[in-house]
């Protein structure tokens, strides 16, 4: 409990650059262990020179164990304090709370939510619902327009959330900063619950490493060290050249739908792949070649009378694939023509390389079978499948229009990946990467600006580019999962850099690509210097 209080104190101190003397702090405590954390934090803030008001829901006599000890220590400190620098008040009923919370709350620099931790399983009601409503009123509908508004800090998890689920179970605190302990909880990292956390700080409180190492865990948050390690392992060597970093074959585009092919090809090139070829229908080739980076090659494919790729092109693509490290298929292909659908199925079925499938590649395969994803398409160790659907495409792959099928996105992604022995990137807020071995990874980077048109095509090229580099650089140690995890993290980070420079509203997909460099250099600066 003391370690938890220390962690919260450090997070608050860091926010104010260590200048806590004279800051006014209100700490709202429940009667349990989360409230005990808050009481210990109150003592630390008081010792640092802050003006502290602690409000306990209930009576001190009703508290137990370590929490009782901390409340007694806080009560003694409040008794010893002079000039009202530390006050503690008991709020035994809802009327007490309403009276106290309507008195001078605008003066607080910090309000700490230490009501409930991860043990809560049901919606808050009564007095605690009133407290949550008070905290959320302080935010003025979540618009941080005034520096006079207090910093709202939640201890372990915003009160009102069930730590084990991603959905909201009832009214919950909207925090600016949440300090959680040992490891994040599902509600700390999965939407929509995680949107209540604000900035998340994960703090060690002395839990033995052996407990974490031996835990039967199959859900993980991607950390900066994961893409960092991958970038180190795939660094450019002094004697490397284009063939050392893989060849991406992008099968994309159709007449009138050339932009997706260009975005995917350019992203693959900018990702660090050595060679990139875009294979596109013949009537689209001129437009693609004119718009794509000059470093990217283009090839014409047989097409239907509508200008979409035809199944007559399957053998040609297989020949091109003999020289490629990875295939990316789908962006801008269109899925209306049966011959295009047969083409995509044939290329995926007969593949001999890893293949990344996105957009109309997924739609073609979902339409190929009346039950969604074709049952006879499975990934393999030698030729892994990496699917990158958004939620609408995922529903089509599942063969349903019922959005409730994705209420538990983690379970839906895990089940699909294990059933079909493939890697699934389920895009959205907090995108997921599900592996065929039952593991699921949550990507923490990215922002709402990534919902722009063409961002998915850009991600497809980035993933394919990273897989090509891993294939060429790591050879026998090649792992499509680590490459995909790294690509998703870097893509989201590039989007974050783009948003900081341009704003989320005006950023476009090509802005994301142009920030790949900044994202990669931020993760492995020494590896990018000559």
FENFENJO-V191712 format. One record per residue. N is the residue number from 1. SS is DSSP state (A for helix, B for strand, O for the rest). OMEGA is omega in degrees with one decimal (999 if undefined). D_FIRST is the distance of its C-alpha to the first C-alpha in Angstrom with 1 decimal. Layout:
N/SS/OMEGA/D_FIRST, N/SS/OMEGA/D_FIRST
This chain:
1/O/177.1/0.0, 2/A/178.4/3.8, 3/A/177.2/5.4, 4/A/178.3/5.0, 5/A/177.8/6.3, 6/A/-178.5/8.6, 7/A/178.8/9.9, 8/A/177.6/10.8, 9/A/-179.4/12.3, 10/A/-179.7/14.3, 11/A/178.7/15.6, 12/A/178.9/16.8, 13/A/178.9/18.2, 14/A/179.6/20.0, 15/A/-178.5/21.5, 16/O/178.0/23.0, 17/O/177.0/24.0, 18/O/-177.1/22.0, 19/O/-177.2/23.9, 20/O/-179.0/21.5, 21/O/178.7/23.5, 22/O/177.3/25.2, 23/O/178.4/23.3, 24/B/-172.8/22.8, 25/B/172.0/19.6, 26/B/-178.8/19.1, 27/B/-178.1/15.7, 28/B/-172.3/16.3, 29/B/165.8/13.8, 30/O/-175.4/14.3, 31/O/-175.9/13.9, 32/O/-175.2/11.4, 33/A/177.2/7.8, 34/A/175.3/8.6, 35/A/175.9/10.0, 36/A/173.3/7.1, 37/A/-179.3/5.5, 38/A/179.1/9.2, 39/A/177.4/9.7, 40/A/176.9/7.5, 41/A/179.2/9.4, 42/A/178.5/12.5, 43/A/-179.9/12.6, 44/A/-179.2/12.5, 45/A/177.2/15.2, 46/A/178.9/17.2, 47/A/179.6/17.3, 48/O/176.3/18.7, 49/O/177.8/21.4, 50/O/173.6/20.5, 51/B/-168.4/21.8, 52/B/169.7/19.0, 53/B/179.4/19.6, 54/B/178.1/16.9, 55/B/-178.6/18.4, 56/B/176.3/17.0, 57/B/-175.9/18.7, 58/O/-177.9/20.0, 59/O/179.6/19.8, 60/A/-178.1/17.4, 61/A/-177.7/19.2, 62/A/-179.9/18.5, 63/O/-173.6/14.6, 64/O/169.4/13.3, 65/A/-178.5/11.1, 66/A/178.0/7.7, 67/A/178.5/8.3, 68/A/179.4/11.6, 69/A/-178.5/10.7, 70/A/177.6/9.1, 71/A/177.7/12.1, 72/A/176.9/14.4, 73/A/178.8/13.4, 74/A/179.4/14.0, 75/A/178.3/17.2, 76/A/178.9/18.4, 77/A/179.0/17.9, 78/A/178.6/19.8, 79/A/-178.6/22.4, 80/A/-174.4/23.0, 81/O/179.6/23.1, 82/O/174.8/26.7, 83/O/175.5/28.5, 84/O/-179.6/25.8, 85/O/177.6/23.5, 86/B/178.2/20.5, 87/B/175.6/21.0, 88/B/-176.6/19.2, 89/B/176.9/21.1, 90/B/178.6/21.1, 91/B/-169.9/22.7, 92/O/179.0/24.0, 93/O/-174.9/26.4, 94/A/179.5/27.5, 95/A/176.4/30.0, 96/A/-179.6/27.4, 97/A/-176.8/25.5, 98/A/179.9/28.7, 99/A/-176.4/29.9, 100/A/-174.1/26.9, 101/A/177.7/26.3, 102/O/-177.9/29.9, 103/O/168.5/29.9, 104/O/-177.3/29.8, 105/A/-178.2/27.2, 106/A/-175.7/29.2, 107/A/-173.6/28.2, 108/O/172.6/24.5, 109/O/-178.6/23.8, 110/B/169.4/20.4, 111/B/-175.7/19.2, 112/B/175.6/15.6, 113/B/176.7/15.4, 114/B/-176.1/12.2, 115/O/-178.0/14.4, 116/O/176.2/14.0, 117/O/-172.6/12.3, 118/O/-178.3/14.2, 119/O/-176.9/15.3, 120/O/-179.6/18.0, 121/O/-175.6/21.4, 122/O/-179.8/23.9, 123/O/174.8/25.0, 124/O/174.8/23.6, 125/O/177.2/26.2, 126/A/-174.2/27.0, 127/A/-176.9/24.9, 128/A/173.7/22.2, 129/A/178.3/25.0, 130/A/-180.0/26.2, 131/A/179.2/23.0, 132/A/178.5/23.1, 133/A/176.3/26.7, 134/A/-179.6/26.0, 135/A/-177.5/23.6, 136/A/174.1/26.2, 137/A/-180.0/29.0, 138/A/-177.7/27.4, 139/O/-179.6/28.1, 140/O/178.0/31.8, 141/O/174.5/32.2, 142/O/-178.0/30.1, 143/O/-176.0/32.6, 144/O/-174.6/31.0, 145/O/-174.5/34.3, 146/O/177.8/33.2, 147/O/179.2/31.1, 148/O/179.9/30.5, 149/O/-177.3/28.3, 150/O/170.0/24.5, 151/B/-179.0/22.1, 152/B/-175.0/20.1, 153/B/176.3/16.6, 154/B/179.9/14.8, 155/B/178.9/11.1, 156/O/-179.9/11.3, 157/O/176.9/14.8, 158/O/-177.5/17.3, 159/O/-177.7/17.4, 160/O/177.4/20.5, 161/O/167.7/20.4, 162/O/-173.4/20.4, 163/O/-174.1/18.4, 164/O/-176.8/21.0, 165/O/-178.6/24.1, 166/O/-178.7/25.7, 167/O/174.0/27.6, 168/O/179.1/26.5, 169/O/-179.3/26.3, 170/O/178.6/26.7, 171/O/-177.8/25.9, 172/O/178.8/22.9, 173/O/169.8/21.6, 174/O/-176.0/23.3, 175/O/168.9/20.8, 176/O/-175.8/21.9, 177/B/175.7/18.8, 178/B/176.4/16.0, 179/B/179.1/13.1, 180/B/-166.8/12.3, 181/B/175.3/10.4, 182/O/-179.9/12.4, 183/O/179.4/15.5, 184/O/174.5/17.1, 185/O/-177.9/17.9, 186/A/-179.1/21.5, 187/A/175.1/21.1, 188/A/-168.6/19.6, 189/A/-177.7/22.9, 190/O/177.6/25.7, 191/O/0.0/27.9, 192/O/-174.2/28.2, 193/A/-174.9/24.6, 194/A/179.2/23.5, 195/A/177.3/25.7, 196/A/-173.2/23.2, 197/O/-168.6/20.6, 198/O/175.3/22.5, 199/B/-178.5/21.5, 200/B/173.7/18.9, 201/B/178.0/16.6, 202/B/-172.5/15.1, 203/B/173.2/12.4, 204/O/177.5/11.5, 205/O/175.2/8.1, 206/O/176.3/10.1, 207/O/-178.7/11.5, 208/O/178.4/15.0, 209/A/-177.7/17.8, 210/A/178.4/19.9, 211/A/178.6/18.0, 212/A/-177.6/18.9, 213/A/-175.9/22.3, 214/O/-179.1/23.3, 215/O/178.2/22.1, 216/O/-172.8/25.1, 217/O/175.4/24.6, 218/O/175.5/27.6, 219/B/-172.3/26.1, 220/B/169.7/25.2, 221/B/177.3/24.7, 222/O/178.6/27.2, 223/O/-177.7/25.9, 224/A/-177.9/28.0, 225/A/-179.0/28.5, 226/A/174.7/30.4, 227/A/177.9/33.3, 228/A/179.9/33.1, 229/A/180.0/33.8, 230/A/179.3/36.6, 231/A/177.9/38.2, 232/A/-176.7/38.3, 233/A/-178.2/39.9, 234/O/-179.9/42.5, 235/O/172.2/43.4, 236/O/175.5/47.0, 237/O/-178.7/48.8, 238/O/-177.2/51.5, 239/O/-177.7/54.2, 240/O/177.1/52.9, 241/O/-168.2/55.0, 242/A/-178.2/55.2, 243/A/179.4/55.7, 244/A/-172.0/52.6, 245/A/169.9/50.2, 246/O/-177.5/51.5, 247/B/179.2/53.7, 248/B/171.7/52.5, 249/B/179.4/55.0, 250/B/177.6/54.2, 251/B/-168.2/56.2, 252/O/172.6/56.0, 253/O/175.1/57.9, 254/O/178.8/61.0, 255/O/-178.2/63.8, 256/O/-179.5/62.2, 257/O/-174.7/58.6, 258/O/-175.6/58.5, 259/A/-178.7/55.5, 260/A/178.6/52.9, 261/A/179.9/54.8, 262/A/-179.7/54.8, 263/A/-179.7/51.1, 264/A/-179.7/50.2, 265/A/179.3/52.6, 266/A/179.0/51.6, 267/A/178.1/47.9, 268/A/179.5/48.7, 269/A/-177.9/50.8, 270/A/-179.4/48.2, 271/O/-178.1/45.5, 272/O/176.1/47.3, 273/O/-176.9/49.5, 274/O/-178.1/52.8, 275/B/176.3/55.1, 276/B/175.5/55.0, 277/B/173.6/57.7, 278/B/174.0/57.8, 279/B/-171.7/60.1, 280/B/179.2/61.2, 281/B/-171.8/64.2, 282/A/-177.0/67.4, 283/A/177.6/67.8, 284/A/-171.3/64.3, 285/A/-177.8/64.6, 286/A/-179.8/66.4, 287/A/179.3/63.8, 288/A/-177.9/60.9, 289/A/-179.0/62.6, 290/A/-174.0/63.2, 291/A/-173.5/59.6, 292/O/175.1/57.6, 293/O/-177.4/56.8, 294/O/179.5/59.9, 295/O/-176.0/58.0, 296/O/178.3/57.6, 297/B/176.4/60.6, 298/B/179.7/61.9, 299/B/179.8/63.9, 300/B/178.0/65.9, 301/B/173.9/65.5, 302/O/-173.0/67.9, 303/B/174.6/67.2, 304/O/179.2/68.1, 305/O/177.2/70.5, 306/O/179.2/67.5, 307/O/174.6/66.3, 308/O/-178.3/63.4, 309/B/-176.3/63.0, 310/O/175.7/65.3, 311/A/174.6/65.0, 312/A/-177.8/68.0, 313/A/-173.0/65.5, 314/A/-179.1/63.5, 315/A/178.6/65.5, 316/A/179.9/65.4, 317/A/178.1/61.6, 318/A/176.7/61.4, 319/A/177.2/63.7, 320/A/-177.6/61.5, 321/A/178.9/58.4, 322/O/-180.0/60.0, 323/O/-174.7/59.3, 324/O/174.8/55.8, 325/O/-176.4/52.4, 326/B/174.6/50.9, 327/B/168.5/52.2, 328/B/-174.1/50.6, 329/B/171.1/52.5, 330/O/-173.0/52.4, 331/O/175.1/52.0, 332/O/-177.2/54.9, 333/O/-166.5/57.0, 334/O/-174.9/57.5, 335/O/-174.9/57.5, 336/O/-173.9/60.4, 337/O/179.9/63.0, 338/A/-179.3/63.2, 339/A/175.0/64.5, 340/A/179.1/61.4, 341/A/177.8/59.2, 342/A/178.2/61.3, 343/A/-177.7/61.0, 344/A/179.8/57.2, 345/A/-178.7/57.1, 346/A/-179.2/59.5, 347/A/-178.9/57.7, 348/A/-177.6/54.4, 349/A/-174.1/56.0, 350/O/-175.0/58.0, 351/O/173.1/55.5, 352/O/179.5/55.2, 353/O/169.9/52.5, 354/B/179.8/49.0, 355/B/177.2/49.3, 356/B/-175.0/47.2, 357/B/-177.5/48.2, 358/O/166.9/47.5, 359/A/-176.0/49.0, 360/A/171.0/52.5, 361/A/177.0/52.2, 362/A/-179.5/49.7, 363/A/177.2/51.8, 364/A/-178.7/54.9, 365/A/177.3/53.2, 366/A/178.7/51.8, 367/A/-179.0/55.4, 368/A/178.3/56.9, 369/O/179.0/55.7, 370/O/179.0/55.7, 371/O/-178.6/52.3, 372/O/-177.4/50.4, 373/O/180.0/49.6, 374/O/-174.4/52.5, 375/O/-176.4/51.6, 376/O/174.2/53.6, 377/O/-179.4/51.6, 378/O/176.2/48.9, 379/O/178.2/47.2, 380/O/179.6/47.9, 381/O/-177.6/46.6, 382/O/-177.4/49.7, 383/O/-176.1/49.9, 384/O/174.9/46.4, 385/B/176.0/46.2, 386/B/-179.2/43.7, 387/B/-175.8/43.8, 388/O/-177.8/42.4, 389/O/161.1/42.8, 390/O/-169.8/41.5, 391/A/177.7/40.7, 392/A/177.6/44.4, 393/A/179.1/45.6, 394/A/177.3/43.0, 395/A/177.8/44.3, 396/A/177.4/47.8, 397/A/178.0/46.8, 398/A/179.1/45.4, 399/O/-179.0/48.7, 400/O/173.2/47.3, 401/O/-176.3/47.2, 402/O/-177.4/44.4, 403/A/179.0/41.4, 404/A/177.4/39.2, 405/A/180.0/39.7, 406/A/175.6/37.1, 407/O/174.2/34.5, 408/O/-174.0/32.4, 409/A/-179.6/33.3, 410/A/-178.8/31.3, 411/A/-179.8/33.1, 412/A/-179.9/36.4, 413/A/-178.8/36.3, 414/A/-177.3/35.2, 415/A/-179.6/37.9, 416/A/-177.6/40.6, 417/A/-179.0/39.8, 418/A/-179.1/39.8, 419/A/-174.0/42.8, 420/A/175.1/44.9, 421/O/-177.0/43.5, 422/O/177.0/42.8, 423/B/-176.3/40.2, 424/B/172.4/39.4, 425/B/178.7/38.1, 426/B/-173.6/37.4, 427/O/-179.4/37.5, 428/O/174.6/35.9, 429/O/-171.6/32.8, 430/O/179.5/30.4, 431/O/-177.9/33.2, 432/B/169.5/32.7, 433/B/179.0/34.4, 434/B/-178.5/35.0, 435/O/-179.6/36.5, 436/O/179.4/38.8, 437/O/174.2/36.5, 438/O/179.9/34.1, 439/O/175.7/31.6, 440/B/-178.3/30.8, 441/B/179.8/29.5, 442/B/179.9/28.3, 443/O/-175.4/29.7, 444/O/-175.8/27.6, 445/O/177.7/30.5, 446/O/-177.0/33.3, 447/O/-175.4/33.9, 448/A/178.4/36.3, 449/A/178.9/39.2, 450/A/175.6/39.3, 451/A/-178.0/40.9, 452/O/-179.8/44.1, 453/O/176.7/47.3, 454/O/179.5/47.7, 455/A/177.2/44.1, 456/A/176.8/44.2, 457/A/178.1/47.4, 458/A/178.6/45.8, 459/A/178.1/42.8, 460/A/178.2/45.4, 461/A/179.9/47.2, 462/A/178.8/44.0, 463/A/179.7/42.8, 464/A/179.1/46.4, 465/A/178.5/46.6, 466/A/178.3/43.4, 467/A/178.1/44.6, 468/A/179.6/48.0, 469/A/178.6/46.5, 470/A/177.7/44.4, 471/A/-174.8/47.5, 472/A/-173.0/49.6, 473/A/-172.1/47.2, 474/A/179.0/45.2, 475/A/-174.1/48.1, 476/A/178.7/47.1, 477/A/-178.9/43.4, 478/O/-178.9/43.7, 479/O/-177.9/40.8, 480/A/-178.4/41.3, 481/A/-178.0/37.7, 482/A/177.6/36.3, 483/A/179.7/39.1, 484/A/177.4/38.4, 485/A/179.8/34.7, 486/A/-178.7/35.6, 487/A/-178.8/38.2, 488/A/178.4/36.1, 489/A/-179.1/33.4, 490/A/179.0/36.2, 491/A/177.5/38.0, 492/A/179.1/35.1, 493/A/176.0/34.3, 494/A/176.2/38.0, 495/A/176.9/37.8, 496/A/177.3/34.9, 497/A/179.5/37.0, 498/A/-179.2/40.0, 499/A/178.5/38.3, 500/A/-178.2/37.1, 501/A/-170.1/40.7, 502/A/-170.7/42.6, 503/O/-177.6/40.3, 504/O/-173.6/39.5, 505/O/-171.4/42.5, 506/O/179.7/45.2, 507/O/177.4/44.0, 508/O/-172.1/46.1, 509/A/-179.6/45.9, 510/A/174.4/47.9, 511/A/177.6/45.4, 512/A/179.9/42.7, 513/A/-177.6/45.0, 514/O/176.2/45.8, 515/O/172.7/42.2, 516/A/-176.4/41.8, 517/A/-179.0/42.7, 518/A/179.8/40.0, 519/A/-178.6/37.3, 520/A/-179.9/38.5, 521/A/177.4/39.0, 522/A/-179.0/35.5, 523/A/-177.5/34.1, 524/O/-175.2/36.6, 525/O/-177.8/38.4, 526/A/179.9/40.0, 527/A/-178.3/41.3, 528/A/177.0/43.2, 529/O/179.7/45.0, 530/O/999/48.5
